[in-house]
Amino acid sequence: MVTENLANVEKKIEDACARVGRSRDEVTLIAVSKTKPIPLLEEAYRAGARDFGENKVQEMMDKIPVLPDDINWHMIGHLQRNKVKYLIGKTTLIHSVDSLRLAEEISRLSEKNNVLTDILIEVNIAEEESKFGTSRDEAISLVEAVSALPGIRICGLMTIAPYVEDPEDNRKYFREIKKLSVDIANRNIDNVSMSILSMGMTGDYEVAIEEGATMVRVGTGIFGERDYNK
Ligand SMILES: *Cc1c(COP(=O)(O)O)cnc(C)c1O
């Protein structure tokens, strides 16, 4: 099932890119495997997936050693400072940096371990109470503060759009965060690139691609519904 689902998502990504004249290789598909057992991840791997997203540090640490080495692991969930130590040197990209204190801890441990950690700044673009992420207004000052830290490199922005029935309802948010990333890029801040825009999930990744996403995070659309009671 995972193999067919992946092919289906792949086709939709290609179509969305074609609709707006983008090249398929501008968009990385992250298979969000949280709560899913190893055999399903292995199936996705065999079908070509090389980027996996997890939202819990422990679960990611359990999965990394039993899966192939050439997988890019993306931390997409809210991160506590006391868990950062497990991630350093293990993740390709931390998508969910939303405070200076968290960035400082990533910086400190990266320096200590002699690595450079790539991160995104998470922006709560719809200003939802229930979501993590910096506000749009605070994003620029956070980017500036984090850019001064050693051992850490800002590569772009991430957002989790609201849960909606009609993905068109999120288009305005995807446009807003794209605009924010262009505004930040235009400031030419040292040590900051805005090359990555991580946005779009199962319900709205096609619209996100049309509005400039370079990474889409698809879980349910690849692995099926999640069961949190198991
Ligand atoms: C779970 C999760 C996803 C994937 O959600 P689906 O709707 O299952 O595609 C994407 N991004 C984040 C941050 C998540 O926590």
The ligand as a MOL file (V3000), in Angstrom:
LIG
                    3D

  0  0  0     0  0            999 V3000
M  V30 BEGIN CTAB
M  V30 COUNTS 15 15 0 0 0
M  V30 BEGIN ATOM
M  V30 1 C 2.3940 14.7480 11.4610 0
M  V30 2 C 3.0160 15.9230 10.7720 0
M  V30 3 C 2.9680 16.0580 9.3760 0
M  V30 4 C 2.2480 15.0740 8.4500 0
M  V30 5 O 0.8680 15.1910 8.5960 0
M  V30 6 P -0.1370 14.4460 7.5690 0
M  V30 7 O -1.3640 15.2630 7.6320 0
M  V30 8 O -0.3090 13.0620 8.1170 0
M  V30 9 O 0.5000 14.4570 6.2470 0
M  V30 10 C 3.5940 17.1440 8.8000 0
M  V30 11 N 4.2330 18.0700 9.5480 0
M  V30 12 C 4.3110 17.9810 10.8930 0
M  V30 13 C 5.0480 19.0110 11.6490 0
M  V30 14 C 3.7090 16.9060 11.5450 0
M  V30 15 O 3.7810 16.8370 12.8800 0
M  V30 END ATOM
M  V30 BEGIN BOND
M  V30 1 1 1 2
M  V30 2 1 2 3
M  V30 3 2 2 14
M  V30 4 1 3 4
M  V30 5 2 3 10
M  V30 6 1 4 5
M  V30 7 1 5 6
M  V30 8 2 6 7
M  V30 9 1 6 8
M  V30 10 1 6 9
M  V30 11 1 10 11
M  V30 12 2 11 12
M  V30 13 1 12 13
M  V30 14 1 12 14
M  V30 15 1 14 15
M  V30 END BOND
M  V30 END CTAB
M  END
